[in-house]
């Protein structure tokens, strides 16, 4: 500790400080678990946790702490809480927070700060000092607050929690100087705190206009994006689709929002031109919780010929890629209003150029399947099918940015579980720490806690240190590492674009021995053994690792023409 860091309270002093107000307020709001890594300026937080009831999960890298808090929130539906230390600790979390921000995951992030006397961009040479720490978080959080007095802590955390759960949901950043966390306080213990999500309903005239369009539509279709799941709009979506007899396709983020095998389901083959053709032909296209971005638009080749109704909680998303009737609202509230206004039998009879929607869907899915079967992808199709068969129907799965996940975006039937991938921001290393957070959260709620994480050898190295976290907390995570000796998708992209790959090959460890050195059981199997290996892992206690050494190929892109 340097002189500028200020004194820490005496060990075991039991003196209430600003850190107690943080812990007490979080507990009053319903927080049960906190993720992070202790830091010198944040010691007041950790001293206070010793007097509270929060369960702390210590990761090994702050970015992975952010992913874990994100995974906890996705799996449980609760707010993820993250404690960060000043400077390098706070900055290391930002890539993980980008994923939470892009995907709309509610989190409260509490970062420590240098003592108050050092703030204001003065260069006092304090440890970890930044000119403006919260400015660094401005691109990856909904808002940023600096708390300068202990008495302001409860209200600031309550406000941050409210903002985090209000649609569009996302992480909210708070920072508290070291001396504010450490100094004794006269503020009484926090007994209650209330945070209610702000209402975000659709405007009634927009609902009326949307209903008018849908009632007259002969070829309505629906794209269900991630906002559908965040808004818990699945029930209303199903009802609307059945009233309209509208084909529904899910984006990677929306995977699971609509029943996979429903007669109106186009599943998630959003990157296939056969599906793009169907969506382009719709006379009214309802887009829920999606910007029609790169993947959803089949890499911006999507040229809709009909009218678009776009529903999103984030106003900046509306019409960002296509003009349409933009409805700024929470997806759950918007679809409930549409569902109530649409009367059964009050819509036009669907006619897709002489075909029923159900016939069109069967034909389109058959075409996609035939295209895949013509591309020498038998190994990949069986590999993904074997994983799906092994995974229990209600198990949640977490996927890194790796070839298996790109297959999963299109082919994974989430069933009663949930599919979580890092496609919001697209950073590496999400799956394993996210799964640890999920497992911890599900255990806390008394639910079946075993989850699956899927990574490549490249992405797994971003979070390999979290094997220690998984072992320390005995987290029931089965980690599947598909080892192809490099950044497989980048290798494929470069060979396709330039005829050769550069800087994509990786030296990597013996993942089995490495896992075992952490005390985590591991096995290496051939691709055809992945199903049995996963089933064994799911039946075991605590964390385990399954390594498959194989080179998976991607299905051929359809957005390039020819």
C-alpha positions as CSV (number, residue, x, y, z in Angstrom):
1,X,0.0,0.0,0.0
2,X,1.3,3.5,-0.9
3,X,0.8,6.5,1.3
4,X,-1.7,7.9,-1.1
5,X,-4.0,4.9,-0.6
6,X,-5.2,5.9,2.8
7,X,-5.5,3.7,5.9
8,X,-7.4,0.5,6.0
9,X,-9.6,-0.2,9.0
10,X,-8.1,-2.4,11.7
11,X,-8.6,-6.1,11.2
12,X,-11.8,-7.3,12.7
13,X,-12.8,-3.8,13.8
14,X,-16.4,-4.4,12.9
15,X,-16.8,-0.7,12.2
16,X,-19.5,0.0,9.6
17,X,-18.3,1.8,6.6
18,X,-19.4,2.8,3.1
19,X,-18.9,-0.8,1.9
20,X,-21.6,-1.9,4.4
21,X,-24.1,0.4,2.7
22,X,-23.2,-1.2,-0.7
23,X,-23.7,-4.7,0.7
24,X,-26.8,-3.9,2.7
25,X,-28.5,-2.2,-0.3
26,X,-27.7,-5.0,-2.7
27,X,-29.1,-7.5,-0.2
28,X,-32.2,-5.5,0.3
29,X,-32.7,-5.4,-3.5
30,X,-32.5,-9.2,-3.6
31,X,-28.9,-9.8,-4.7
32,X,-27.5,-13.2,-3.5
33,X,-24.2,-13.5,-5.4
34,X,-21.4,-11.2,-6.4
35,X,-18.7,-11.8,-8.9
36,X,-15.3,-10.1,-9.1
37,X,-11.7,-10.0,-7.8
38,X,-10.6,-8.2,-4.7
39,X,-8.5,-5.1,-5.1
40,X,-6.7,-2.6,-2.9
41,X,-9.0,0.3,-3.3
42,X,-12.0,-2.0,-3.1
43,X,-11.1,-3.5,0.3
44,X,-14.0,-1.7,2.0
45,X,-16.4,-3.7,-0.1
46,X,-14.8,-7.0,0.9
47,X,-14.5,-6.1,4.5
48,X,-18.3,-5.4,4.5
49,X,-19.1,-8.6,2.7
50,X,-17.6,-10.4,5.7
51,X,-20.5,-8.9,7.7
52,X,-23.2,-9.6,5.1
53,X,-24.8,-12.6,3.4
54,X,-23.7,-12.2,-0.2
55,X,-22.0,-15.2,-1.8
56,X,-18.8,-14.1,-3.5
57,X,-17.4,-15.9,-6.5
58,X,-13.8,-14.9,-7.2
59,X,-12.7,-15.3,-10.8
60,X,-9.1,-15.1,-11.9
61,X,-9.5,-12.4,-14.6
62,X,-11.9,-9.5,-14.4
63,X,-13.2,-10.0,-17.9
64,X,-14.3,-13.5,-16.9
65,X,-15.9,-12.0,-13.8
66,X,-18.0,-9.9,-16.1
67,X,-18.9,-12.9,-18.2
68,X,-19.8,-14.9,-15.1
69,X,-22.1,-12.1,-13.8
70,X,-23.6,-12.0,-17.3
71,X,-24.2,-15.8,-17.3
72,X,-25.7,-15.7,-13.8
73,X,-28.2,-13.1,-15.0
74,X,-29.1,-14.9,-18.2
75,X,-29.6,-18.3,-16.5
76,X,-31.6,-17.0,-13.5
77,X,-33.4,-13.9,-14.8
78,X,-31.9,-11.9,-11.9
79,X,-29.5,-9.0,-11.9
80,X,-25.8,-9.9,-12.1
81,X,-23.6,-8.0,-9.7
82,X,-19.9,-7.3,-10.3
83,X,-17.3,-5.9,-8.0
84,X,-14.2,-4.4,-9.6
85,X,-11.0,-2.8,-8.4
86,X,-9.7,0.5,-9.7
87,X,-7.8,1.1,-13.0
88,X,-6.5,-2.1,-14.5
89,X,-9.1,-4.3,-12.8
90,X,-11.9,-2.0,-14.0
91,X,-10.5,-1.8,-17.5
92,X,-10.0,-5.5,-17.9
93,X,-13.7,-6.1,-17.4
94,X,-14.8,-3.9,-20.4
95,X,-14.8,-6.6,-23.1
96,X,-17.1,-8.7,-21.0
97,X,-19.3,-5.8,-20.3
98,X,-19.6,-5.1,-24.0
99,X,-21.2,-8.5,-24.4
100,X,-23.7,-7.8,-21.6
101,X,-24.5,-4.3,-23.0
102,X,-24.9,-5.5,-26.6
103,X,-27.2,-8.4,-25.5
104,X,-29.2,-6.4,-22.9
105,X,-28.2,-8.3,-19.8
106,X,-29.1,-6.5,-16.5
107,X,-26.1,-6.0,-14.3
108,X,-25.0,-3.6,-11.5
109,X,-21.2,-3.0,-11.7
110,X,-19.6,-1.5,-8.6
111,X,-16.0,-0.3,-9.2
112,X,-13.7,1.2,-6.6
113,X,-11.9,4.5,-7.3
114,X,-8.9,6.3,-6.0
115,X,-9.5,8.6,-3.0
116,X,-11.6,11.6,-3.5
117,X,-8.6,14.0,-3.3
118,X,-7.1,12.5,-6.4
119,X,-10.1,12.9,-8.7
120,X,-10.4,15.5,-11.3
121,X,-7.7,14.5,-13.7
122,X,-5.0,15.7,-11.4
123,X,-1.9,13.6,-11.7
124,X,-1.0,12.8,-8.1
125,X,0.7,9.5,-9.0
126,X,-1.9,7.4,-7.1
127,X,-1.9,3.7,-7.7
128,X,-4.3,2.8,-10.6
129,X,-5.1,6.4,-11.3
130,X,-7.0,7.2,-14.5
131,X,-8.0,10.6,-15.9
132,X,-11.7,9.6,-15.9
133,X,-12.3,5.9,-15.1
134,X,-16.1,6.0,-15.7
135,X,-15.5,7.5,-19.2
136,X,-13.8,4.2,-20.1
137,X,-17.1,2.4,-19.4
138,X,-19.3,4.8,-21.4
139,X,-19.3,2.5,-24.5
140,X,-20.3,-0.6,-22.7
141,X,-22.7,0.4,-20.0
142,X,-26.1,2.2,-19.9
143,X,-24.9,4.9,-17.6
144,X,-22.0,5.7,-15.2
145,X,-22.2,7.3,-11.8
146,X,-19.5,8.5,-9.3
147,X,-20.6,8.4,-5.7
148,X,-18.8,11.0,-3.6
149,X,-20.5,10.6,-0.2
150,X,-21.5,7.5,1.8
151,X,-25.0,8.8,2.4
152,X,-25.6,8.7,-1.4
153,X,-24.7,5.0,-1.8
154,X,-28.1,3.4,-1.1
155,X,-30.1,5.6,-3.4
156,X,-27.4,5.4,-6.2
157,X,-27.5,1.6,-6.1
158,X,-31.2,1.5,-6.0
159,X,-31.4,3.8,-9.1
160,X,-28.7,1.7,-10.9
161,X,-30.7,-1.5,-10.2
162,X,-33.9,0.2,-11.5
163,X,-32.1,1.3,-14.7
164,X,-30.5,-2.1,-15.2
165,X,-33.8,-3.9,-15.2
166,X,-35.7,-1.3,-17.2
167,X,-35.9,-2.1,-21.0
168,X,-33.7,-1.9,-22.8
169,X,-31.9,-3.8,-20.0
170,X,-28.2,-3.7,-19.5
171,X,-25.2,-3.1,-17.2
172,X,-25.0,0.1,-15.1
173,X,-21.7,1.4,-13.8
174,X,-21.1,2.8,-10.3
175,X,-17.8,3.8,-8.8
176,X,-17.0,4.7,-5.3
177,X,-13.7,6.2,-4.0
178,X,-11.6,4.2,-1.6
179,X,-12.0,6.5,1.3
180,X,-15.8,6.6,0.9
181,X,-15.8,2.8,1.1
182,X,-13.5,2.7,4.1
183,X,-14.4,5.7,6.3
184,X,-16.7,5.0,9.3
185,X,-20.3,6.1,8.7
186,X,-23.3,7.4,10.8
187,X,-25.8,6.2,8.2
188,X,-28.1,3.5,9.8
189,X,-28.2,0.0,8.2
190,X,-30.3,-0.3,5.1
191,X,-33.5,-2.1,5.9
192,X,-35.3,-2.0,2.6
193,X,-34.8,-0.9,-1.0
194,X,-37.2,-0.9,-3.9
195,X,-36.4,-1.1,-7.7
196,X,-39.1,-1.5,-10.2
197,X,-38.6,-1.6,-13.9
198,X,-39.8,1.5,-15.7
199,X,-42.9,0.9,-17.9
200,X,-42.1,0.8,-21.6
201,X,-45.5,0.1,-23.4
202,X,-46.2,0.7,-27.1
203,X,-48.1,3.8,-28.2
204,X,-51.7,2.9,-28.9
205,X,-51.8,4.5,-32.3
206,X,-48.8,2.5,-33.4
207,X,-50.5,-0.7,-32.2
208,X,-53.6,0.2,-34.2
209,X,-51.6,0.8,-37.3
210,X,-49.7,-2.4,-37.0
211,X,-52.9,-4.4,-36.5
212,X,-54.4,-2.8,-39.6
213,X,-51.4,-3.9,-41.6
214,X,-51.4,-7.4,-40.2
215,X,-55.1,-8.0,-40.6
216,X,-54.8,-7.2,-44.3
217,X,-51.5,-9.1,-44.9
218,X,-51.6,-12.2,-47.2
219,X,-48.0,-13.2,-46.5
220,X,-47.1,-12.1,-42.9
221,X,-43.8,-13.3,-41.4
222,X,-42.0,-12.8,-38.1
223,X,-38.4,-12.4,-37.1
224,X,-37.9,-13.1,-33.4
225,X,-34.7,-11.5,-32.1
226,X,-33.1,-11.5,-28.7
227,X,-35.4,-8.8,-27.4
228,X,-38.2,-11.4,-27.6
229,X,-36.5,-13.5,-25.0
230,X,-35.5,-10.5,-22.9
231,X,-39.1,-9.3,-22.9
232,X,-40.4,-12.8,-22.0
233,X,-42.7,-12.4,-25.0
234,X,-42.7,-16.1,-26.1
235,X,-46.4,-16.8,-25.2
236,X,-47.7,-13.7,-27.0
237,X,-45.4,-14.5,-30.0
238,X,-46.9,-18.0,-30.3
239,X,-50.4,-16.7,-30.1
240,X,-49.8,-14.0,-32.7
241,X,-48.1,-16.4,-35.1
242,X,-51.0,-18.8,-34.9
243,X,-53.6,-16.1,-35.4
244,X,-51.8,-14.9,-38.5
245,X,-50.5,-18.3,-39.6
246,X,-47.2,-16.4,-40.0
247,X,-43.9,-18.2,-40.5
248,X,-41.5,-17.4,-37.6
249,X,-37.7,-17.5,-37.8
250,X,-35.4,-16.9,-34.8
251,X,-32.2,-15.0,-34.8
252,X,-29.2,-16.5,-32.9
253,X,-30.1,-14.2,-30.0
254,X,-33.8,-15.2,-30.3
255,X,-33.1,-18.9,-30.5
256,X,-35.7,-20.6,-28.3
257,X,-38.3,-17.8,-28.5
258,X,-40.5,-20.0,-30.7
259,X,-41.0,-23.8,-30.6
260,X,-38.5,-25.4,-32.9
261,X,-40.8,-28.0,-34.4
262,X,-44.0,-26.0,-34.6
263,X,-45.6,-26.1,-38.0
264,X,-45.0,-22.4,-38.4
265,X,-41.3,-22.5,-37.4
266,X,-38.5,-21.7,-39.8
267,X,-36.2,-22.5,-36.9
268,X,-33.0,-20.5,-36.9
269,X,-31.6,-20.9,-40.4
270,X,-31.3,-17.2,-40.8
271,X,-28.1,-17.3,-42.8
272,X,-29.5,-19.5,-45.6
273,X,-30.7,-17.8,-48.8
274,X,-33.8,-20.0,-48.9
275,X,-35.0,-18.4,-45.7
276,X,-33.9,-14.9,-46.9
277,X,-36.1,-15.5,-50.0
278,X,-39.1,-16.3,-47.8
279,X,-38.6,-13.2,-45.6
280,X,-38.1,-11.0,-48.6
281,X,-41.4,-12.2,-50.1
282,X,-43.4,-11.3,-47.0
283,X,-45.9,-8.4,-47.5
284,X,-45.7,-7.5,-43.8
285,X,-42.6,-8.5,-41.8
286,X,-42.7,-8.2,-38.0
287,X,-39.2,-7.8,-36.6
288,X,-39.0,-8.1,-32.8
289,X,-36.0,-7.2,-30.7
290,X,-33.6,-7.2,-33.6
291,X,-31.8,-4.5,-35.6
292,X,-31.8,-6.6,-38.8
293,X,-28.1,-6.5,-38.4
294,X,-25.3,-8.4,-40.1
295,X,-26.2,-12.0,-39.4
296,X,-30.0,-11.5,-39.3
297,X,-29.9,-9.8,-42.7
298,X,-27.8,-12.6,-44.2
299,X,-24.8,-10.2,-44.2
300,X,-26.8,-7.2,-45.5
301,X,-28.1,-9.0,-48.6
302,X,-31.6,-9.0,-47.3
303,X,-33.9,-6.8,-49.6
304,X,-37.5,-7.0,-48.2
305,X,-40.2,-6.1,-50.7
306,X,-43.0,-5.7,-48.2
307,X,-43.6,-3.4,-45.2
308,X,-41.8,-3.8,-41.9
309,X,-43.1,-3.4,-38.4
310,X,-40.1,-3.2,-36.1
311,X,-40.5,-3.5,-32.3
312,X,-37.6,-2.7,-30.0
313,X,-37.0,-1.3,-26.5
314,X,-33.9,0.6,-27.8
315,X,-35.0,3.5,-29.9
316,X,-31.6,3.7,-31.6
317,X,-32.3,0.3,-33.2
318,X,-35.5,1.3,-34.9
319,X,-35.0,1.8,-38.6
320,X,-31.3,1.6,-38.2
321,X,-31.0,-0.7,-41.2
322,X,-34.5,-0.7,-42.9
323,X,-37.3,1.8,-42.9
324,X,-40.5,0.6,-41.3
325,X,-43.2,1.3,-38.7
326,X,-41.0,1.6,-35.6
327,X,-42.5,0.8,-32.2
328,X,-40.4,1.7,-29.3
329,X,-41.5,-0.6,-26.5
330,X,-40.6,-3.6,-24.4
331,X,-41.2,-6.7,-26.6
332,X,-43.3,-8.4,-24.0
333,X,-45.6,-5.4,-23.6
334,X,-45.8,-4.7,-27.3
335,X,-46.6,-8.3,-28.3
336,X,-49.2,-8.6,-25.5
337,X,-50.9,-5.4,-26.9
338,X,-50.8,-6.8,-30.5
339,X,-52.1,-10.1,-29.4
340,X,-55.0,-8.6,-27.5
341,X,-55.9,-6.4,-30.5
342,X,-55.7,-9.2,-33.1
343,X,-59.0,-11.1,-33.1
344,X,-59.0,-14.8,-34.1
345,X,-60.4,-15.2,-37.6
346,X,-60.1,-11.4,-38.2
347,X,-57.1,-11.7,-40.5
348,X,-56.8,-12.4,-44.2
349,X,-56.3,-16.0,-45.3
350,X,-52.6,-16.5,-45.9
351,X,-51.6,-17.2,-49.5
352,X,-47.9,-17.7,-50.4
353,X,-48.5,-17.8,-54.2
354,X,-50.8,-20.8,-54.0
355,X,-49.1,-22.5,-51.1
356,X,-50.1,-22.4,-47.4
357,X,-47.6,-21.1,-44.9
358,X,-47.2,-24.6,-43.5
359,X,-46.4,-26.0,-46.9
360,X,-43.9,-23.2,-47.6
361,X,-42.2,-23.9,-44.3
362,X,-41.9,-27.6,-44.9
363,X,-40.5,-27.0,-48.4
364,X,-38.0,-24.3,-47.2
365,X,-36.6,-26.5,-44.4
366,X,-36.3,-29.4,-46.9
367,X,-34.3,-27.2,-49.2
368,X,-32.0,-26.1,-46.5
369,X,-31.4,-29.7,-45.4
370,X,-30.7,-30.7,-49.0
371,X,-28.3,-27.9,-49.4
372,X,-26.4,-29.0,-46.3
373,X,-26.4,-32.6,-47.4
374,X,-24.8,-31.7,-50.7
375,X,-21.8,-30.1,-49.0
376,X,-19.9,-33.0,-47.5
377,X,-20.9,-32.0,-44.0
378,X,-21.9,-35.4,-42.6
379,X,-19.4,-35.2,-39.8
380,X,-20.5,-31.8,-38.7
381,X,-24.2,-32.7,-38.9
382,X,-23.7,-35.8,-36.8
383,X,-21.4,-34.0,-34.3
384,X,-24.1,-31.4,-33.6
385,X,-26.8,-34.0,-33.5
386,X,-24.9,-36.1,-31.0
387,X,-24.4,-33.1,-28.7
388,X,-28.1,-32.2,-28.9
389,X,-29.1,-35.8,-28.2
390,X,-26.8,-35.9,-25.1
391,X,-27.9,-32.6,-23.6
392,X,-31.0,-32.9,-21.4
393,X,-33.9,-31.0,-22.8
394,X,-34.0,-28.5,-20.0
395,X,-30.2,-27.9,-19.8
396,X,-28.9,-24.4,-20.5
397,X,-25.9,-24.2,-22.8
398,X,-23.2,-21.5,-23.3
399,X,-21.3,-21.1,-26.6
400,X,-18.1,-19.3,-27.4
401,X,-17.4,-17.7,-30.8
402,X,-16.3,-21.0,-32.4
403,X,-17.4,-23.1,-35.4
404,X,-19.6,-25.3,-33.3
405,X,-21.4,-22.2,-32.0
406,X,-21.9,-20.9,-35.5
407,X,-23.5,-24.2,-36.3
408,X,-25.5,-23.8,-33.1
409,X,-26.8,-20.4,-34.1
410,X,-28.6,-22.1,-37.0
411,X,-29.3,-25.7,-36.0
412,X,-29.6,-25.8,-32.2
413,X,-33.1,-26.7,-30.9
414,X,-33.0,-25.2,-27.4
415,X,-36.1,-27.3,-26.3
416,X,-36.9,-26.3,-22.7
417,X,-33.3,-25.1,-22.0
418,X,-31.8,-21.8,-23.0
419,X,-29.2,-21.2,-25.7
420,X,-26.7,-18.5,-24.8
421,X,-23.9,-17.3,-27.1
422,X,-21.5,-14.4,-27.3
423,X,-22.9,-13.1,-30.6
424,X,-24.0,-9.7,-29.1
425,X,-20.4,-8.3,-29.1
426,X,-18.6,-11.4,-30.6
427,X,-15.8,-11.5,-28.1
428,X,-13.9,-14.7,-27.3
429,X,-13.9,-16.4,-23.9
430,X,-17.6,-16.1,-22.9
431,X,-18.8,-19.7,-22.7
432,X,-16.9,-21.2,-19.7
433,X,-17.1,-18.2,-17.2
434,X,-20.6,-17.5,-18.3
435,X,-21.5,-21.1,-17.6
436,X,-19.8,-21.0,-14.2
437,X,-22.0,-17.9,-13.3
438,X,-25.1,-19.8,-14.6
439,X,-24.3,-22.9,-12.5
440,X,-23.7,-20.9,-9.4
441,X,-26.9,-19.0,-9.9
442,X,-29.1,-22.0,-10.6
443,X,-27.7,-23.7,-7.5
444,X,-28.5,-20.6,-5.4
445,X,-32.1,-20.9,-6.7
446,X,-32.3,-24.6,-5.9
447,X,-32.7,-25.6,-9.5
448,X,-30.8,-28.2,-11.6
449,X,-27.5,-26.5,-12.0
450,X,-25.5,-28.6,-14.5
451,X,-24.8,-26.5,-17.6
452,X,-22.7,-27.0,-20.8
453,X,-20.1,-24.7,-22.1
454,X,-18.7,-25.1,-25.7
455,X,-15.4,-23.5,-26.8
456,X,-12.7,-23.9,-29.4
457,X,-9.1,-24.3,-28.4
458,X,-8.5,-20.6,-29.2
459,X,-11.4,-19.2,-27.3
460,X,-10.8,-21.6,-24.4
461,X,-7.4,-20.1,-23.7
462,X,-9.1,-16.8,-22.9
463,X,-10.8,-18.4,-19.9
464,X,-8.6,-21.3,-19.0
465,X,-7.7,-19.8,-15.6
466,X,-11.3,-20.2,-14.6
467,X,-10.7,-23.9,-14.2
468,X,-9.4,-22.8,-10.8
469,X,-12.7,-20.9,-10.1
470,X,-14.8,-23.9,-11.2
471,X,-12.9,-26.2,-9.0
472,X,-12.9,-23.8,-6.0
473,X,-16.7,-23.5,-6.1
474,X,-17.3,-27.0,-7.4
475,X,-19.4,-25.5,-10.2
476,X,-21.3,-28.2,-12.1
477,X,-20.1,-27.2,-15.6
478,X,-19.2,-29.6,-18.3
479,X,-16.8,-27.8,-20.7
480,X,-16.6,-29.1,-24.2
481,X,-13.4,-27.9,-26.0
482,X,-13.3,-28.6,-29.7
483,X,-9.6,-28.5,-30.5
484,X,-8.7,-27.8,-34.2
485,X,-5.3,-26.3,-33.6
486,X,-6.0,-22.7,-34.3
487,X,-8.7,-20.1,-34.9
488,X,-10.7,-22.4,-37.1
489,X,-13.2,-19.9,-38.5
490,X,-10.6,-17.3,-39.2
491,X,-8.5,-20.0,-41.0
492,X,-11.5,-20.8,-43.1
493,X,-12.3,-17.2,-43.9
494,X,-8.7,-16.5,-44.9
495,X,-8.3,-19.5,-47.1
496,X,-11.6,-18.6,-48.8
497,X,-10.6,-15.0,-49.3
498,X,-6.9,-15.2,-50.0
499,X,-6.1,-18.9,-50.7
500,X,-4.1,-19.3,-47.5
501,X,-4.3,-18.6,-43.8
502,X,-1.8,-16.4,-41.9
503,X,-1.3,-16.3,-38.1
504,X,-4.3,-18.6,-37.4
505,X,-2.4,-21.6,-36.1
506,X,-1.9,-22.0,-32.4
507,X,0.4,-23.9,-30.1
508,X,-1.8,-25.1,-27.3
509,X,-1.6,-27.2,-24.2
510,X,-2.6,-30.7,-23.5
511,X,-6.1,-29.7,-22.3
512,X,-6.7,-32.9,-20.5
513,X,-3.5,-32.7,-18.4
514,X,-4.0,-29.0,-17.9
515,X,-7.5,-29.5,-16.5
516,X,-6.4,-32.4,-14.3
517,X,-3.6,-30.1,-12.9
518,X,-6.4,-27.9,-11.6
519,X,-8.1,-31.0,-10.1
520,X,-10.8,-31.0,-12.8
521,X,-11.5,-34.4,-14.4
522,X,-11.1,-34.5,-18.1
523,X,-11.2,-36.9,-21.1
524,X,-10.2,-36.8,-24.7
525,X,-12.5,-38.5,-27.2
526,X,-12.9,-38.8,-31.0
527,X,-15.8,-36.9,-32.6
528,X,-18.0,-40.0,-32.7
529,X,-17.6,-40.3,-28.9
530,X,-18.7,-36.9,-27.9
531,X,-22.3,-37.9,-27.0
532,X,-21.3,-40.6,-24.5
533,X,-18.5,-38.4,-23.1
534,X,-20.9,-35.6,-22.4
535,X,-23.5,-37.9,-20.8
536,X,-20.7,-39.1,-18.4
537,X,-19.8,-35.5,-17.6
538,X,-23.4,-34.6,-17.0
539,X,-23.7,-37.4,-14.5
540,X,-20.6,-36.5,-12.5
541,X,-20.2,-34.0,-9.6
542,X,-18.5,-30.6,-10.0
543,X,-16.7,-29.4,-13.1
544,X,-15.3,-31.6,-15.9
545,X,-13.8,-31.2,-19.3
546,X,-14.4,-33.1,-22.6
547,X,-11.8,-32.5,-25.4
548,X,-12.5,-33.4,-29.0
549,X,-9.6,-33.0,-31.5
550,X,-11.3,-32.4,-34.8
551,X,-11.5,-29.9,-37.6
552,X,-15.1,-28.8,-38.2
553,X,-16.1,-27.0,-41.4
554,X,-18.8,-24.4,-41.8
555,X,-21.7,-24.8,-44.2
556,X,-21.2,-22.8,-47.4
557,X,-22.3,-19.1,-47.2
558,X,-25.3,-18.2,-49.3
559,X,-24.9,-14.4,-49.3
560,X,-21.9,-14.4,-51.7
561,X,-23.9,-15.5,-54.7
562,X,-23.2,-18.6,-56.8
